[in-house]
């Protein structure tokens, strides 16, 4: 079930997307967390969803969104996957001391939006809260590597990688099967 998406392509408009992202990432990410928890609650109310066993997958800006959801540690969240998402060591939500969801991070090591210090901060946080996590890193791969449209994007920060796209999706499906098979 897809809860959050960009059905009309506004995220491709740099002016719109920069302003939208700035709003939800401001103020300690309180608005982002509020929206992610509200979306999570709505998903739990959908008739064909197992409300006690939910996974969240985020591409690009969806990556930090699902990571913030995990930092809120809702009881039914079993797994998150971030594909070329922005990684950092932002604190857990107020009152949260652990992260129960299993975590898969798929990352291109030439992604200029995620410097090594940010990855280190993210992994340090995952270790400190006892999370079960995996990091799949693709050498020479840039931001937004799963999106074939990036092959024609003139911005050097972005780039499609057929290998990274296929490998990260295979890892995602295997990861989710493992998580939900063990329940």
N, C-alpha and C positions, 0 to 999 in steps of 0.2 A: 504494500500500500504506500503510495507516494503522498506524503503530507505537505511538504514544502517544495516548491519548485518555482521556476521562472518561466511560466508558459508563454509569455509574449516577447522574451528576449531583452528585457530592460537591462540585464546585467552586462550586456555588450556595450551599452552606452556609458563611456567613462564618467561623464558628468553625473548621470543618475546614480551609477553604482558607487562612486566615491562618496557622494552625500549620504546615500542609504546606509552604507557600511559605517561611516563615521558616526551616524546617529546611534546605531545599535551597539557599537563597540565602546562608546563613551561611558563615563561614570562607572568605572569598574565593571562594565559589561552587565550591569543590572537589567537593562532593558532587553538585551539579548537573552539573558537567562530567563527572564519573565516570559518572553515570547516562546522560547524553546520548551519551557515547562508547560505553557498553555497548549502548545501544539502536541506535546506528548500526551497530555490529558485528553485532548480531543481524539487522538489516535486510539487511546485505550477504550474510548466509547464506541468505536466502529464495530459493527456486528461481527465481521469475519476476522477480527484481530484478537489474538490471545493476549489479553490485557496484562498478564503477568510475565510475559516473555517477549520483550521487544528489543530489536536491534536498530541502530541508526547508521546510515551511510551518508557521508557528505563529500561532495566534489568541490574543489576550489573554496569559495567562501562557505560552502556547506561544511567543510572540514572543521574550521573553528566553531561553527555552530553546534555540531554534534559533540565536539570536545567540551564545550561549555555545558551542554546537557549532562555529560558524564561528570563534570565538576560539581554538578548539583546532586548527583548520586541518587536519582529516583529508584525506588526499590525494584521496579519491573524492567529497568534497563539492563540488558544482559551483555550487549556488545556494541561497540562503535567502530566504524572504519572511516578514516580520513584519507582521501586521495588528493594529492597535491594541495592539501589545506595548509593554512598558516599555523605553524606550531610555536608555542611559547610556554612560559612557566607561570602564567597568570594564576593567582591563588584560587583555591576551591571556593565555592559559594559560602557565605557566612553560615557557621554552624555545621559545616560538613568537614569530616576529618579523614574520609577514605573514599576510594573510587572502586566500586564493586564490578562495574562493567569491564569486560575484557576489551582490549584496545589493539587495533591494527592500524599502523600508520604507513602509508605508501607515499614515498617522497623521491623527487628527483634531486640529485645532489648539485645540479647547476641552477636550482631555483633561487633567483636573487631576492625573493620575498621572504626567504627563510634562511637566515645566516646560521652558521654552525653554533653560535652562542645560543640562539633560540632553540635549536634542537637539543642542545645540552640541557637547557633550562627545563624543557618539556620532559626529557627522560629523567632528569633529577627529580622532578615532581612525581612522575609515575612511580619511581622507585620508593620515594619517601611515603607515599600513601598506600604502598603494597599492591599496586595494580598489577594485573597480569597483562603484559603487553608484548607486541612484536613491532619491529621497525624494518620495513622493506625499502631499501635505498637503491635507486637506479643511477649508475654512473653516467655523467654527461647528459643528463636529462633535465629539461627546463620545466617551468611552471605550466600547468594545465595540460600535462602530457597525455591525458586520455581523450582530449577533444581533437578530432581530425581537422576541424576548422583552423586550428592553430598552425597548421602547415602553411597557410597563406597569410598568417599574421606577420606584418613587418616588424613588430616589436620584438627585439632579441631576447626579452625576458621570457617569452612564451615559445613553446614548441611541442608539436605532436610527436610521440614516439609509439609506433605500432607495437614494438616489443614491450615497452613499459605498460602500455594500455592493456594488452592481452595478459601479461603476467600479473599485473595488479588486480585485474578482474578475476583471474583464476584464483589468486590468493584470497581475495575477498569472499568468493563463493565457498572455497574450502574452509576458511575461517568461520564463516557463519554456520556452515553445516556442522562443524565441530562443536561450536558453542551450543547450538540448539539441539544437537543429538545427545548431548550430555545432560539434558534437563529431564 
